[in-house]
Amino acid sequence: MSKFCKKCGKVLENDANFCTVCGTNNAEVVENTTAGANDSVQTPPPTPVTVVTPTSTAPASSEAILIPSAVQQATNNEVVSSLQSMPEIATTAPVAPVTTMGAYDRPFRKAKKRKRKNDAKIIYVVAAVAGSLFVLIILVFLLVFLLSFKGGTNENETKIHNPQLTEKESFRIGNADFGFVSVPNGWTPYKQDEGNRTLQYSNGSGWIVTLYSVPASDASAQEWATSIVGQMKSAAAEDIGLEETKIDQCSGYKVFAYYKNVSTYLAAWILNGTDGKTHYIAIEGPNRYDDNYDIIYTFNLTK
């Protein structure tokens, strides 16, 4: 006599309480009462409509918790299939956006590269221009320095007479010991004190020219000029300067300073004369720049 599952209607093996297809507990055996030659054709009972709720009591046999092999195999096949497809997804999914992004970003990389090259060219051009300007400025300063140095060491050597002092507008002052210069008409002898052995003339407006000399054996031009610089410092003079010069074939030094306490500028030329003397020619006045300083360029040892 055959037994059938009360849930799915499949034929149960003899002595089996659980269906090998759906796993339903068939403790109450359903037998087919039809016998005879047609035992091979069995009509299964109708599938119950109601849902069988599992009992809370666990079956005594360990077979109650086993998953049927057919269901287990189907489940395993699905899991294996899903697991096999996952690496493909994981491998191929990121590829598309990366490939797309690379193709999309390529023009921007090229543009960025061109921009770097252009920036490098601009920096090179700016650096070249700046370097050229720097070199040009250095050359200009060097040229100015050389010209000023030449003017200082040979201060207007060829300028012998002041163009402002013509013979009709000036006259010569001096002597064989001190040398001679030309001063404008109207200048008169000037004495600061009775014991002064220098020769001085003034225009009455604060301008004074002084001539003096000593034997070269007593003091050279360099020694005398250095001494005057020391006196200027002791008198708290400002803008003190010392430079080499040459007037009428006489080389020497020019010393200048500003005496703030009396508002007077002093420029003195100490020259090594060809007559064996060291000559002192000084011009002082209230202005730093004035034509009266050109009197020095009229100096010579003869009248």
Secondary structure, DSSP 8 states (H G I E B T S, - for coil): --EE-TTT--EE-TT--B-TTT--B--S--B----SGGGGS-------SS-----SS--SSGGGG---HHHHHHHHHHHHHHHHHHHHHHHHTTHHHHHHHHHHHHHHHHHHHHHHHHHHHHHHHHHHHHHHHHHHHHHHHHHHHHHHHHHHHTTTTT--S-TT--TTTEEEEEETTTEEEEEETT-EE--S-TT--SEEEE-SSS-EEEEEEEETTT--HHHHHHHHHHHHHHTT-EEEEEEEEEETTEEEEEEEEEETTTTEEEEEEEEE-TTSEEEEEEEEES-SS-GGGGGGGG-BS--
